[in-house]
Amino acid sequence: MAAIAAQRGATSQLQPSTPLLAMLPDEARLHSVRTGITLDGKQIRAEAARQARTFAALGLGPGARIVVGEADPLDAVIAMLAAWTAGLVAVAVNPALAADEQANVVAATGARHWAGACRVALPENSPSAGPHAGPLGPDVPALILMTSGTTGRPKGIVHTQRSLMARITLNIATIGRPVLADSLCILPVFFGHGLIGNVLTPLLAGGTVHLLPGPDMSELRGLGALIDHHGIGFMSSVPSFWKLALRLAEAPARPLRRVQVGSAPLSVALWREIADWAGTGEVFNLFGMTETANWIGGGRLDEAGGRDGFVGRAWGGRFAVLAEDGRIADRGRGEVLVITPSIMQGYWERPDLDAEAFSDGWFRTGDIGELSAGGELVLVGRIKTEINRGGIKVQAEEVDMLLERHPDIVEACAFGIPDPVSGEAVAAAIVLRAGARFDPEAIKAWCRVHARADAVPTRLTQMQAIPRNDRGKIVRADVRRAAEDRA
């Protein structure tokens, strides 16, 4: 393990730092919960410099791409910092990719090296490929985050060190350095929420980041004790994590200082359960995207007023909505637009997608929301998940959160199915609480009391678990196929 060398005190002479690495405080710490290895700021810089020289010896030219697929999260973070120090672009991927998926990533990015276990052939490198140019500048590609879907033609989201630093700086200013003193990262570091929000933000705030991505059942059962043992004050994760953790883990003896939840719709019912478990009202529902270098904004539970999907105000930048008539408005309902200093540079070698992503300088998020005159945003759903029921648009996420308010339902995922009369009908897969009886007609009757008729599912399918991708996100097409198989 590369990190072990630094743990033993590697103190090689540092190369000039990248802008991001130069701002890393000496008191910052990376701590692997599983291995016990801890690196301070000086050791992180030393190990990044050592690995940068190894990368430079590959003969890669400035701006060449290397894939970071390290299984150990600490090694993955160091490898990304090393790539930037060597003048290279880091392509962050899931280390568990199959060989065909790895081949797709290499083909899409033109990667010349793979840090981690690689099962595909890579182009041979030679010193003639170009001179080593030193650390990357702030405004050239630094990080390519691959979106879910590494089959077919994967989509790479490009960030520079300037866009990363803009987001990290805004995060620190909003959350506060004291809160970030000890944080727990339970998300993978190969996508934005885990890497930028959970690791780089507290690290550059001078805090200690305790790495425990993808905790298993036994680790989840000890979550409360782990939080107490390490004095964890901050953590940010996804709703699916909490749906499992709340069933398995005893609450910590001492309250957390701040909890954030994002990357998927959050119902008020689950929001309250998280707050009770964490012992704090400082629980925020976050709105963020990989294209904006994770979080865009967030709102606290007591500000939500019982509204599912409430994500508050923007953290730097502005929200707007694109109305159905094409107007860009500062209030009302429509596709959510955002202007933020942390916006991506673009999609890797996809100018067609770049053109579709912006409207008059505003980034089109693909989310449907309602924006108040005071700048508060409530997310309603995704454009791509709208269900057209006889001309009436129903947001799948709206149905998810409706069903999750039912006392017997732990989790729900709605989707559209063909209907000969209305074109589409609403269907949903649900996971019941332990001991609950599956009674579709009773659930539908409950829905009719709590929602308009258009949002009531016509078909319900019980599942033991809702299928997810490697980022913990629900892929509705996969859920629909799984539900059809059970029909």
The 8 nearest C-alpha neighbors of each residue, nearest first, counted from 0:
[[1, 2, 3, 74, 4, 71, 73, 5],
 [0, 2, 3, 4, 74, 5, 46, 50],
 [1, 3, 5, 4, 0, 74, 6, 73],
 [2, 4, 6, 5, 1, 0, 7, 36],
 [5, 3, 7, 2, 6, 1, 9, 8],
 [4, 6, 9, 8, 7, 2, 3, 42],
 [5, 7, 3, 8, 4, 38, 2, 36],
 [8, 6, 4, 5, 9, 3, 2, 10],
 [7, 9, 5, 6, 10, 4, 42, 3],
 [10, 8, 5, 4, 11, 7, 45, 46],
 [9, 11, 45, 8, 12, 42, 5, 46],
 [12, 10, 9, 45, 13, 49, 48, 46],
 [13, 11, 10, 14, 45, 48, 49, 9],
 [14, 12, 48, 45, 11, 15, 44, 16],
 [13, 15, 48, 16, 12, 84, 133, 134],
 [16, 14, 13, 17, 134, 84, 133, 21],
 [17, 15, 21, 20, 14, 84, 18, 134],
 [16, 18, 20, 134, 19, 84, 21, 135],
 [19, 17, 21, 20, 16, 137, 22, 160],
 [18, 20, 17, 21, 22, 160, 164, 23],
 [19, 21, 17, 23, 22, 18, 16, 44],
 [20, 22, 16, 18, 19, 23, 17, 24],
 [23, 21, 20, 19, 24, 18, 203, 17],
 [22, 24, 203, 20, 21, 40, 25, 19],
 [25, 23, 26, 205, 27, 40, 22, 203],
 [24, 26, 40, 27, 41, 39, 23, 205],
 [25, 27, 24, 205, 40, 39, 28, 206],
 [28, 26, 205, 206, 40, 24, 202, 25],
 [29, 27, 207, 39, 38, 208, 40, 30],
 [28, 30, 208, 38, 37, 207, 209, 39],
 [31, 29, 37, 209, 36, 210, 208, 32],
 [30, 32, 210, 35, 36, 33, 34, 209],
 [33, 31, 35, 210, 34, 211, 30, 209],
 [32, 34, 31, 35, 211, 210, 36, 30],
 [35, 33, 36, 31, 32, 30, 37, 71],
 [34, 36, 31, 32, 33, 37, 30, 209],
 [37, 35, 31, 34, 30, 6, 38, 3],
 [38, 36, 30, 29, 35, 31, 28, 39],
 [39, 37, 29, 28, 42, 43, 6, 30],
 [40, 38, 28, 42, 27, 41, 43, 26],
 [39, 41, 25, 27, 43, 42, 24, 26],
 [42, 40, 44, 43, 25, 39, 45, 38],
 [41, 43, 45, 39, 44, 40, 38, 5],
 [42, 44, 40, 46, 41, 45, 38, 47],
 [45, 43, 47, 41, 42, 46, 48, 40],
 [46, 44, 42, 48, 43, 47, 10, 13],
 [45, 47, 49, 43, 48, 44, 5, 42],
 [48, 46, 81, 44, 50, 45, 49, 77],
 [49, 47, 51, 45, 46, 50, 13, 14],
 [50, 48, 46, 51, 52, 47, 45, 53],
 [49, 51, 53, 47, 52, 48, 81, 46],
 [52, 50, 81, 85, 48, 54, 53, 49],
 [51, 53, 55, 50, 54, 49, 56, 48],
 [54, 52, 50, 56, 51, 55, 49, 57],
 [55, 53, 51, 56, 52, 57, 50, 85],
 [54, 56, 52, 57, 53, 85, 58, 51],
 [57, 55, 53, 58, 54, 52, 59, 126],
 [56, 58, 55, 54, 59, 124, 125, 53],
 [59, 57, 126, 125, 56, 128, 55, 124],
 [60, 58, 128, 57, 129, 63, 55, 124],
 [59, 61, 129, 128, 130, 63, 131, 62],
 [62, 60, 86, 132, 63, 87, 131, 59],
 [61, 63, 87, 88, 86, 60, 64, 140],
 [64, 62, 87, 61, 60, 88, 59, 65],
 [65, 63, 110, 88, 87, 89, 111, 62],
 [64, 66, 112, 110, 89, 113, 111, 90],
 [65, 67, 90, 113, 89, 114, 91, 68],
 [68, 66, 114, 91, 90, 69, 113, 92],
 [67, 69, 94, 115, 92, 114, 93, 66],
 [70, 68, 115, 75, 71, 67, 94, 114],
 [69, 71, 94, 72, 68, 115, 75, 74],
 [70, 72, 74, 69, 73, 75, 0, 31],
 [73, 71, 75, 74, 70, 76, 188, 69],
 [74, 72, 76, 75, 71, 77, 31, 2],
 [73, 75, 77, 71, 72, 76, 2, 78],
 [74, 76, 72, 69, 78, 73, 77, 71],
 [75, 77, 79, 73, 78, 74, 72, 80],
 [78, 76, 74, 80, 79, 75, 47, 81],
 [77, 79, 81, 75, 76, 80, 74, 82],
 [80, 78, 82, 76, 81, 77, 89, 75],
 [79, 81, 77, 83, 82, 78, 47, 84],
 [82, 80, 47, 51, 78, 84, 79, 83],
 [81, 83, 87, 79, 85, 84, 80, 89],
 [84, 82, 86, 87, 85, 80, 81, 135],
 [83, 85, 134, 81, 82, 86, 17, 51],
 [86, 84, 51, 82, 83, 134, 133, 87],
 [85, 87, 134, 135, 83, 133, 61, 84],
 [88, 86, 62, 82, 63, 83, 85, 64],
 [87, 89, 64, 141, 62, 142, 63, 65],
 [90, 88, 142, 65, 79, 66, 82, 64],
 [89, 91, 66, 143, 67, 142, 65, 144],
 [90, 92, 189, 67, 144, 66, 89, 143],
 [93, 91, 189, 68, 94, 67, 145, 90],
 [92, 94, 95, 96, 189, 68, 91, 469],
 [95, 93, 68, 70, 96, 69, 92, 115],
 [94, 96, 93, 97, 70, 68, 92, 469],
 [97, 95, 94, 100, 93, 101, 98, 92],
 [96, 98, 100, 99, 101, 95, 118, 102],
 [97, 99, 101, 100, 118, 119, 102, 96],
 [100, 98, 102, 101, 97, 103, 150, 96],
 [101, 99, 103, 97, 102, 98, 149, 96],
 [100, 102, 98, 104, 103, 99, 96, 97],
 [101, 103, 99, 105, 100, 104, 106, 119],
 [104, 102, 100, 106, 101, 105, 107, 99],
 [103, 105, 101, 107, 102, 106, 108, 100],
 [104, 106, 110, 102, 109, 108, 103, 107],
 [105, 107, 103, 109, 104, 108, 102, 110],
 [108, 106, 104, 105, 109, 103, 153, 152],
 [107, 109, 110, 105, 106, 104, 64, 347],
 [108, 110, 105, 106, 107, 111, 64, 104],
 [109, 111, 64, 105, 65, 108, 112, 66],
 [112, 110, 65, 122, 121, 64, 109, 63],
 [111, 113, 65, 110, 66, 114, 121, 64],
 [114, 112, 66, 65, 115, 67, 117, 68],
 [115, 113, 67, 68, 66, 69, 112, 116],
 [114, 116, 69, 68, 113, 117, 67, 70],
 [117, 115, 118, 114, 68, 69, 94, 113],
 [116, 118, 119, 115, 113, 101, 114, 98],
 [117, 119, 98, 116, 120, 101, 97, 102],
 [120, 118, 117, 102, 98, 121, 101, 99],
 [121, 119, 122, 118, 102, 117, 123, 105],
 [120, 122, 111, 123, 119, 112, 110, 105],
 [123, 121, 111, 124, 120, 112, 110, 109],
 [122, 124, 121, 125, 111, 112, 120, 57],
 [125, 123, 58, 57, 122, 59, 128, 126],
 [124, 126, 58, 127, 128, 123, 57, 59],
 [127, 125, 58, 128, 129, 124, 59, 57],
 [126, 128, 125, 129, 58, 130, 124, 59],
 [127, 129, 126, 60, 59, 125, 58, 124],
 [130, 128, 60, 127, 59, 126, 131, 58],
 [131, 129, 60, 132, 61, 128, 58, 59],
 [130, 132, 133, 60, 61, 55, 129, 59],
 [131, 133, 61, 86, 130, 134, 85, 60],
 [134, 132, 86, 85, 131, 84, 135, 15],
 [135, 133, 84, 86, 85, 17, 83, 136],
 [136, 134, 86, 83, 17, 84, 137, 133],
 [135, 137, 138, 139, 134, 17, 18, 160],
 [136, 138, 160, 161, 139, 159, 135, 18],
 [137, 139, 159, 136, 161, 160, 140, 162],
 [138, 140, 159, 137, 136, 141, 135, 160],
 [141, 139, 159, 158, 142, 157, 88, 138],
 [142, 140, 88, 159, 158, 160, 89, 139],
 [141, 143, 89, 158, 88, 157, 90, 140],
 [144, 142, 157, 90, 156, 155, 89, 145],
 [143, 145, 156, 91, 155, 90, 190, 142],
 [146, 144, 155, 154, 143, 156, 92, 147],
 [147, 145, 154, 148, 155, 144, 153, 156],
 [148, 146, 149, 145, 468, 470, 469, 153],
 [147, 149, 150, 153, 146, 151, 154, 152],
 [148, 150, 153, 100, 147, 151, 103, 104],
 [149, 151, 148, 100, 152, 153, 103, 99],
 [150, 152, 153, 149, 103, 148, 100, 154],
 [151, 153, 150, 154, 107, 149, 103, 148],
 [154, 152, 149, 148, 151, 150, 155, 107],
 [153, 155, 146, 145, 152, 156, 346, 347],
 [154, 156, 145, 347, 346, 144, 143, 146],
 [157, 155, 346, 144, 143, 347, 345, 145],
 [156, 158, 143, 344, 345, 343, 142, 346],
 [159, 157, 343, 142, 344, 140, 141, 162],
 [160, 158, 140, 141, 161, 162, 138, 139],
 [159, 161, 137, 163, 162, 164, 141, 19],
 [160, 162, 137, 164, 159, 163, 138, 165],
 [163, 161, 341, 165, 159, 164, 160, 158],
 [164, 162, 160, 166, 161, 165, 167, 159],
 [163, 165, 167, 161, 166, 162, 168, 160],
 [166, 164, 162, 168, 341, 163, 167, 340],
 [165, 167, 341, 169, 163, 164, 168, 170],
 [166, 168, 164, 170, 200, 169, 165, 163],
 [167, 169, 171, 165, 170, 166, 164, 172],
 [168, 170, 172, 166, 167, 171, 173, 165],
 [171, 169, 167, 173, 168, 172, 174, 166],
 [172, 170, 168, 175, 174, 173, 169, 167],
 [171, 173, 169, 175, 170, 174, 168, 176],
 [174, 172, 170, 171, 175, 169, 314, 168],
 [173, 175, 171, 172, 170, 178, 176, 179],
 [176, 174, 171, 172, 178, 177, 173, 179],
 [175, 177, 179, 178, 204, 171, 180, 174],
 [178, 176, 180, 179, 175, 206, 174, 181],
 [177, 179, 176, 180, 175, 232, 233, 256],
 [180, 178, 176, 201, 177, 181, 206, 182],
 [179, 181, 206, 177, 178, 207, 176, 182],
 [182, 180, 207, 231, 179, 232, 206, 208],
 [183, 181, 233, 208, 231, 234, 179, 232],
 [182, 184, 209, 234, 208, 210, 185, 231],
 [185, 183, 210, 197, 186, 211, 209, 212],
 [184, 186, 212, 211, 213, 183, 214, 210],
 [187, 185, 212, 193, 184, 213, 188, 236],
 [188, 186, 212, 193, 189, 213, 190, 185],
 [187, 189, 194, 193, 190, 72, 186, 191],
 [188, 190, 91, 92, 187, 93, 194, 191],
 [191, 189, 188, 193, 192, 194, 144, 187],
 [190, 192, 194, 195, 293, 289, 193, 292],
 [193, 191, 196, 293, 194, 195, 190, 197],
 [192, 194, 188, 197, 186, 187, 191, 196],
 [195, 193, 188, 198, 191, 197, 192, 196],
 [196, 194, 199, 191, 198, 192, 197, 193],
 [195, 197, 192, 200, 193, 194, 198, 199],
 [198, 196, 193, 184, 194, 195, 200, 199],
 [199, 197, 194, 200, 195, 196, 201, 202],
 [198, 200, 195, 202, 201, 203, 194, 196],
 [199, 201, 167, 196, 202, 203, 198, 195],
 [202, 200, 204, 179, 206, 203, 199, 198],
 [203, 201, 199, 206, 204, 205, 200, 27],
 [204, 202, 23, 205, 200, 201, 199, 24],
 [203, 205, 201, 202, 206, 176, 200, 171],
 [206, 204, 27, 203, 202, 24, 26, 201],
 [207, 205, 180, 27, 202, 201, 204, 179],
 [206, 208, 28, 181, 27, 180, 29, 182],
 [207, 209, 29, 182, 30, 183, 28, 210],
 [208, 210, 30, 183, 31, 184, 182, 32],
 [209, 211, 31, 184, 32, 30, 212, 208],
 [210, 212, 185, 184, 32, 214, 213, 209],
 [213, 211, 185, 186, 187, 214, 210, 184],
 [212, 214, 185, 186, 215, 211, 187, 240],
 [215, 213, 218, 212, 219, 211, 185, 216],
 [214, 216, 218, 217, 219, 213, 220, 212],
 [217, 215, 219, 218, 220, 214, 247, 244],
 [218, 216, 220, 219, 215, 221, 214, 247],
 [217, 219, 221, 215, 220, 216, 214, 222],
 [220, 218, 222, 216, 221, 217, 248, 244],
 [221, 219, 248, 247, 217, 218, 222, 216],
 [220, 222, 218, 219, 224, 223, 225, 248],
 [223, 221, 219, 225, 224, 220, 248, 226],
 [222, 224, 251, 250, 226, 225, 249, 221],
 [223, 225, 227, 221, 226, 222, 251, 228],
 [226, 224, 222, 228, 227, 223, 221, 229],
 [225, 227, 231, 223, 224, 229, 228, 230],
 [226, 228, 224, 230, 225, 229, 251, 223],
 [229, 227, 225, 226, 230, 224, 231, 223],
 [230, 228, 231, 226, 227, 225, 181, 209],
 [229, 231, 227, 228, 226, 232, 181, 225],
 [232, 230, 226, 181, 182, 229, 233, 183],
 [231, 233, 255, 256, 181, 182, 178, 230],
 [234, 232, 182, 257, 258, 231, 179, 256],
 [233, 235, 183, 258, 182, 259, 184, 236],
 [236, 234, 259, 260, 258, 197, 233, 237],
 [235, 237, 260, 261, 259, 186, 234, 240],
 [236, 238, 260, 261, 239, 240, 262, 263],
 [239, 237, 241, 240, 265, 242, 260, 263],
 [238, 240, 242, 241, 237, 243, 471, 472],
 [241, 239, 238, 243, 237, 242, 244, 236],
 [240, 242, 244, 238, 243, 239, 245, 237],
 [241, 243, 239, 240, 245, 244, 238, 246],
 [242, 244, 241, 246, 240, 245, 247, 239],
 [245, 243, 241, 247, 246, 248, 242, 219],
 [244, 246, 243, 247, 241, 242, 248, 276],
 [247, 245, 244, 243, 248, 242, 241, 249],
 [248, 246, 220, 244, 245, 243, 219, 249],
 [249, 247, 220, 244, 245, 222, 219, 221],
 [248, 250, 223, 251, 247, 220, 222, 221],
 [249, 251, 223, 276, 248, 252, 277, 222],
 [252, 250, 223, 253, 227, 224, 226, 249],
 [251, 253, 250, 227, 254, 223, 224, 278],
 [252, 254, 251, 227, 255, 278, 277, 226],
 [255, 253, 278, 277, 279, 256, 251, 252],
 [254, 256, 232, 257, 277, 233, 279, 278],
 [255, 257, 232, 233, 178, 254, 281, 279],
 [256, 258, 281, 233, 255, 282, 232, 259],
 [259, 257, 282, 234, 235, 233, 283, 281],
 [258, 260, 235, 283, 282, 284, 234, 236],
 [261, 259, 284, 236, 237, 235, 285, 283],
 [260, 262, 285, 237, 263, 284, 286, 236],
 [261, 263, 237, 287, 286, 264, 260, 288],
 [264, 262, 261, 265, 237, 238, 472, 260],
 [265, 263, 308, 266, 396, 262, 261, 238],
 [266, 264, 308, 238, 263, 267, 270, 307],
 [265, 267, 307, 400, 268, 269, 270, 264],
 [266, 268, 270, 307, 269, 271, 305, 265],
 [267, 269, 271, 266, 270, 404, 272, 403],
 [270, 268, 272, 271, 266, 267, 273, 265],
 [269, 271, 267, 273, 268, 272, 266, 274],
 [272, 270, 274, 268, 273, 269, 267, 275],
 [271, 273, 269, 275, 274, 270, 276, 268],
 [272, 274, 276, 270, 271, 275, 277, 269],
 [275, 273, 271, 277, 272, 276, 279, 280],
 [274, 276, 272, 278, 273, 277, 271, 279],
 [277, 275, 273, 250, 274, 278, 272, 245],
 [278, 276, 274, 279, 254, 275, 255, 273],
 [279, 277, 254, 275, 276, 274, 255, 280],
 [280, 278, 281, 274, 277, 254, 255, 256],
 [279, 281, 282, 274, 300, 278, 301, 299],
 [282, 280, 257, 279, 258, 283, 299, 256],
 [283, 281, 258, 280, 259, 299, 257, 300],
 [284, 282, 299, 259, 298, 297, 285, 260],
 [283, 285, 260, 310, 297, 298, 261, 259],
 [286, 284, 297, 261, 310, 260, 296, 283],
 [287, 285, 296, 295, 294, 297, 310, 261],
 [286, 288, 294, 295, 293, 285, 262, 291],
 [287, 289, 293, 290, 291, 294, 292, 286],
 [288, 290, 292, 293, 291, 191, 287, 156],
 [289, 291, 343, 288, 292, 342, 156, 293],
 [290, 292, 342, 288, 341, 289, 293, 343],
 [293, 291, 289, 290, 191, 341, 166, 163],
 [292, 294, 287, 288, 289, 191, 192, 291],
 [295, 293, 287, 296, 286, 285, 288, 292],
 [296, 294, 287, 286, 313, 314, 293, 291],
 [297, 295, 313, 314, 286, 312, 294, 285],
 [298, 296, 285, 310, 311, 284, 286, 312],
 [297, 299, 311, 310, 283, 284, 309, 302],
 [300, 298, 283, 302, 301, 282, 281, 284],
 [299, 301, 303, 302, 282, 283, 298, 280],
 [300, 302, 303, 299, 304, 280, 305, 298],
 [303, 301, 299, 300, 304, 298, 311, 309],
 [302, 304, 300, 306, 305, 301, 309, 299],
 [305, 303, 306, 302, 301, 300, 309, 307],
 [304, 306, 303, 267, 307, 300, 301, 302],
 [307, 305, 303, 304, 309, 308, 267, 377],
 [306, 308, 266, 267, 309, 305, 265, 400],
 [307, 309, 378, 377, 265, 310, 306, 379],
 [308, 310, 377, 303, 307, 306, 311, 376],
 [311, 309, 298, 297, 284, 376, 285, 377],
 [312, 310, 298, 375, 297, 376, 309, 296],
 [311, 313, 375, 296, 374, 297, 376, 314],
 [312, 314, 296, 315, 295, 317, 316, 318],
 [315, 313, 296, 295, 316, 312, 169, 173],
 [316, 314, 313, 339, 169, 317, 340, 295],
 [315, 317, 339, 338, 313, 314, 340, 337],
 [318, 316, 338, 337, 313, 319, 315, 339],
 [319, 317, 337, 336, 313, 338, 335, 320],
 [318, 320, 329, 336, 328, 335, 337, 327],
 [321, 319, 335, 333, 334, 328, 336, 327],
 [320, 322, 327, 334, 333, 326, 325, 328],
 [321, 323, 333, 326, 325, 324, 320, 327],
 [322, 324, 325, 333, 321, 326, 334, 332],
 [323, 325, 322, 326, 321, 327, 333, 328],
 [326, 324, 322, 323, 321, 327, 328, 333],
 [327, 325, 322, 324, 321, 328, 323, 320],
 [328, 326, 321, 320, 322, 325, 319, 329],
 [327, 329, 320, 330, 319, 326, 321, 322],
 [328, 330, 319, 320, 372, 327, 331, 370],
 [331, 329, 370, 371, 372, 328, 320, 319],
 [330, 332, 370, 369, 371, 333, 320, 328],
 [333, 331, 369, 368, 370, 320, 322, 330],
 [334, 332, 322, 320, 321, 367, 368, 335],
 [333, 335, 367, 321, 320, 366, 365, 368],
 [334, 336, 320, 366, 367, 368, 364, 319],
 [337, 335, 363, 319, 320, 362, 318, 361],
 [336, 338, 318, 362, 361, 317, 319, 339],
 [337, 339, 316, 317, 361, 362, 318, 340],
 [338, 340, 316, 341, 342, 337, 315, 317],
 [341, 339, 342, 165, 162, 316, 338, 166],
 [342, 340, 162, 166, 165, 339, 291, 292],
 [343, 341, 291, 340, 339, 290, 162, 344],
 [342, 344, 158, 290, 345, 157, 291, 341],
 [343, 345, 157, 158, 342, 159, 346, 140],
 [344, 346, 343, 157, 353, 156, 347, 158],
 [345, 347, 156, 349, 155, 157, 348, 353],
 [346, 348, 155, 349, 157, 156, 345, 154],
 [349, 347, 346, 350, 345, 108, 155, 107],
 [348, 350, 351, 346, 352, 347, 353, 345],
 [351, 349, 353, 352, 348, 354, 346, 345],
 [352, 350, 349, 354, 353, 355, 348, 356],
 [351, 353, 355, 350, 354, 349, 356, 346],
 [354, 352, 350, 356, 351, 355, 345, 346],
 [353, 355, 351, 352, 356, 357, 350, 358],
 [356, 354, 352, 353, 357, 351, 358, 363],
 [357, 355, 353, 363, 354, 362, 352, 358],
 [358, 356, 362, 361, 363, 355, 360, 354],
 [357, 359, 361, 360, 362, 363, 356, 355],
 [360, 358, 361, 357, 362, 327, 363, 356],
 [361, 359, 358, 357, 362, 338, 337, 363],
 [362, 360, 358, 357, 338, 337, 359, 336],
 [361, 363, 357, 337, 336, 356, 364, 338],
 [364, 362, 336, 356, 357, 365, 361, 335],
 [363, 365, 366, 335, 336, 362, 334, 337],
 [364, 366, 382, 363, 381, 334, 367, 335],
 [367, 365, 381, 364, 334, 335, 380, 382],
 [366, 368, 334, 380, 333, 379, 381, 335],
 [369, 367, 378, 379, 377, 332, 333, 335],
 [368, 370, 332, 377, 331, 376, 378, 371],
 [371, 369, 376, 330, 331, 375, 374, 332],
 [372, 370, 330, 373, 375, 374, 331, 376],
 [371, 373, 330, 374, 370, 329, 375, 331],
 [372, 374, 371, 375, 370, 330, 312, 376],
 [373, 375, 371, 372, 312, 370, 376, 318],
 [376, 374, 311, 312, 371, 370, 373, 377],
 [375, 377, 370, 311, 310, 369, 309, 312],
 [376, 378, 309, 308, 369, 368, 310, 379],
 [379, 377, 368, 308, 380, 367, 309, 376],
 [378, 380, 368, 367, 397, 308, 377, 394],
 [381, 379, 396, 367, 394, 366, 378, 395],
 [382, 380, 366, 384, 383, 367, 365, 385],
 [381, 383, 384, 385, 365, 366, 367, 380],
 [382, 384, 381, 385, 365, 366, 380, 386],
 [385, 383, 381, 382, 395, 386, 394, 414],
 [386, 384, 394, 382, 393, 383, 395, 392],
 [385, 387, 393, 415, 392, 388, 394, 384],
 [388, 386, 392, 390, 391, 423, 389, 385],
 [387, 389, 391, 423, 421, 390, 424, 386],
 [388, 390, 421, 391, 387, 422, 423, 420],
 [389, 391, 388, 387, 392, 421, 422, 386],
 [392, 390, 388, 389, 387, 393, 453, 386],
 [393, 391, 387, 386, 385, 388, 390, 394],
 [394, 392, 386, 385, 454, 395, 387, 391],
 [393, 395, 385, 397, 380, 396, 386, 384],
 [394, 396, 413, 398, 397, 384, 414, 385],
 [397, 395, 399, 380, 398, 394, 400, 264],
 [396, 398, 394, 395, 400, 399, 401, 379],
 [397, 399, 401, 395, 396, 400, 413, 402],
 [400, 398, 396, 411, 412, 402, 397, 401],
 [399, 401, 403, 266, 397, 402, 398, 396],
 [402, 400, 398, 399, 404, 403, 397, 405],
 [401, 403, 404, 399, 405, 400, 398, 411],
 [402, 404, 400, 405, 401, 408, 410, 409],
 [405, 403, 402, 401, 268, 406, 400, 408],
 [404, 406, 403, 402, 408, 407, 401, 445],
 [407, 405, 408, 404, 403, 409, 432, 402],
 [406, 408, 432, 405, 431, 435, 409, 436],
 [409, 407, 431, 405, 403, 410, 432, 406],
 [410, 408, 431, 430, 432, 403, 407, 411],
 [409, 411, 430, 403, 429, 408, 412, 431],
 [412, 410, 429, 399, 428, 403, 402, 430],
 [411, 413, 428, 399, 427, 429, 414, 410],
 [414, 412, 427, 395, 426, 399, 398, 428],
 [415, 413, 426, 395, 427, 425, 475, 479],
 [414, 416, 425, 386, 424, 423, 426, 417],
 [415, 417, 424, 423, 418, 425, 426, 414],
 [418, 416, 423, 422, 424, 419, 415, 421],
 [417, 419, 423, 422, 420, 424, 421, 416],
 [420, 418, 422, 421, 417, 423, 424, 416],
 [419, 421, 418, 422, 389, 423, 424, 417],
 [422, 420, 389, 388, 423, 418, 419, 424],
 [421, 423, 418, 419, 420, 417, 389, 388],
 [424, 422, 417, 418, 388, 416, 421, 387],
 [423, 425, 416, 415, 418, 388, 417, 426],
 [424, 426, 456, 415, 457, 414, 416, 423],
 [427, 425, 458, 456, 414, 413, 457, 459],
 [428, 426, 413, 459, 412, 414, 460, 429],
 [427, 429, 460, 412, 411, 459, 461, 413],
 [428, 430, 411, 461, 410, 462, 460, 431],
 [429, 431, 410, 462, 409, 463, 408, 461],
 [432, 430, 408, 409, 407, 435, 429, 433],
 [431, 433, 407, 409, 435, 408, 434, 430],
 [434, 432, 435, 431, 407, 436, 409, 430],
 [433, 435, 432, 436, 431, 407, 437, 408],
 [434, 436, 432, 433, 407, 431, 437, 408],
 [437, 435, 438, 434, 431, 407, 432, 433],
 [436, 438, 439, 435, 461, 431, 442, 441],
 [437, 439, 441, 440, 436, 442, 443, 435],
 [440, 438, 442, 441, 459, 443, 437, 458],
 [441, 439, 443, 442, 438, 444, 445, 459],
 [440, 442, 444, 438, 443, 439, 445, 446],
 [443, 441, 445, 439, 444, 440, 446, 438],
 [444, 442, 446, 440, 445, 441, 439, 447],
 [443, 445, 441, 447, 446, 442, 440, 448],
 [446, 444, 442, 443, 448, 447, 441, 449],
 [445, 447, 443, 449, 448, 444, 450, 455],
 [448, 446, 444, 445, 450, 449, 452, 443],
 [449, 447, 446, 445, 450, 444, 451, 443],
 [448, 450, 446, 447, 445, 451, 401, 444],
 [451, 449, 447, 446, 448, 452, 454, 455],
 [452, 450, 453, 454, 447, 455, 449, 448],
 [451, 453, 455, 454, 447, 450, 446, 456],
 [454, 452, 451, 455, 393, 388, 391, 425],
 [455, 453, 452, 451, 398, 393, 456, 450],
 [454, 456, 452, 453, 446, 447, 443, 457],
 [457, 455, 425, 426, 458, 454, 427, 443],
 [456, 458, 426, 425, 455, 424, 459, 443],
 [457, 459, 426, 456, 427, 460, 425, 439],
 [460, 458, 427, 428, 426, 439, 461, 456],
 [461, 459, 428, 482, 429, 427, 462, 458],
 [460, 462, 429, 428, 430, 459, 463, 437],
 [463, 461, 430, 464, 429, 460, 428, 465],
 [462, 464, 430, 461, 465, 431, 429, 466],
 [465, 463, 462, 430, 466, 429, 410, 461],
 [464, 466, 467, 462, 478, 463, 430, 473],
 [467, 465, 478, 464, 473, 477, 468, 474],
 [468, 466, 473, 472, 471, 474, 465, 469],
 [467, 469, 471, 470, 472, 473, 474, 466],
 [470, 468, 471, 467, 472, 93, 147, 95],
 [471, 469, 468, 472, 187, 147, 467, 190],
 [470, 472, 467, 468, 469, 473, 239, 237],
 [473, 471, 467, 470, 468, 474, 263, 469],
 [472, 474, 467, 475, 466, 468, 471, 465],
 [475, 473, 477, 476, 467, 472, 478, 468],
 [476, 474, 478, 477, 473, 479, 414, 412],
 [475, 477, 479, 478, 474, 480, 414, 481],
 [478, 476, 480, 475, 479, 474, 481, 466],
 [479, 477, 475, 481, 480, 476, 482, 466],
 [478, 480, 482, 476, 477, 481, 475, 483],
 [481, 479, 483, 477, 482, 478, 476, 484],
 [482, 480, 478, 484, 479, 483, 477, 485],
 [483, 481, 479, 485, 484, 480, 478, 460],
 [482, 484, 486, 480, 485, 481, 479, 478],
 [483, 485, 481, 482, 486, 480, 479, 478],
 [486, 484, 482, 483, 481, 460, 480, 461],
 [485, 483, 484, 482, 460, 481, 459, 458]]
